[in-house]
């Protein structure tokens, strides 16, 4: 049951000093507001960076990048090392940490002239990359039209192509049907099956000026009997760094390369970079909590100081209450209720205003394409809001402890004699 008289008394007490109450509440309000905004902005940055990563983060790329520099088992220096199609099955069979290996070739990606591409009266020079089932997931592509390459395209060496958005812009008229149309690359016709946009922030133009063919088709069309690079996924629970080292060690044995000859193979695993980014975001979250909680505690100290002043101002009233039979527990409850009410109203206002600000920024970002540079739509997670409210309650309790204890310790006789 709500005690109307008690709440009327709380409002009367706080209302007698409106400016003091407002300034005190602002400290708690600002702390919760800063916590909400900092964590929401950090989440927005995380969303933006995650949007630029492929959907699969534990990827390993490996390629050859030079000749041997150390003689090994009677073989001379200066040998050119190339990957072959049979290496794919050999890696899967002999490296237990590998779940999947895909071969990838290209034309005009790592140097050389991009092939000449024609559609009707329009033409352009675009780099061509080999693809496989799920290439869009691994290479950070979003399909905006049509479909991606599948296993049948690769196995049957179908003459199909995915094109980037900038390729479509240059080769097709506005409103022209793209899916099912034909493009000609170096005199060979391919059916367009999909249009993609890049998720890689800062590299959209380069990635979207690219055509993706099934890798088996690319190798036949451009007479490539070698493999340009491998794309590999570790088995579940295995870090990409381990798979990277295992595959490199195996290929050095298979190709008869000295273990200390480090310049033959180049490699990159995305999981290391992903872990670094996640570590950065963890640091941002901790920093945000430290700053905001510090501000909230400063606000709580302000509330505590005001409640001490309130207790001092009402010492005669408290003494009279105790003389009339009020228990220390009821006095403590009165002070605690005032403190919690002040911190709750101020803190909840900060939480709501912070959430509304984040929602407005998120709508602006989404209206501009869903990302502003590395910054994505900010958001306030429900768990964060709950934790913020818990921190708020704790702050209110801490703010009331000393004033409540002082009020409970008031001597009725001394208080009634106080001028």
Secondary structure, 3 states (H helix, E strand, C coil): CCCHHHHHHHHHHHHCCHHHHHHHHHHHHHHHHHHHHHHHHHHHHHHHHHHCCCCCCCEEEEEECCECCCCECCECCCCECCECCHHHHHHHHHCCCEEEEEEECEECCCCCCCEEEEECCEEEEEEEEEECCCHHHHCCEEEEEECCCCHHHHHCCCCEEEEEHHHHHHHCCCCCCCCCCEEEECCEEEEEEEEEEECCCCCHHHHHCEEEEEHHHHHHHCCCCCECEEEEEECCCCCHHHHHHHHHHHHHHHCCCCCCCCCCEEEEEHHHHHHHHHHHHHHHHHHHHHHHHHHHHHHHHHHHHHHHHHHHHCHHHHHHHHHCCCCHHHHHHHHHHHHHHHHHHHHHHHHHHHHHHHHHHHHHHHHCCCEECCEECCCCCHHHHHHHHHHHHHHHHHHHHHHHHHHHCCCHHHHHHCC
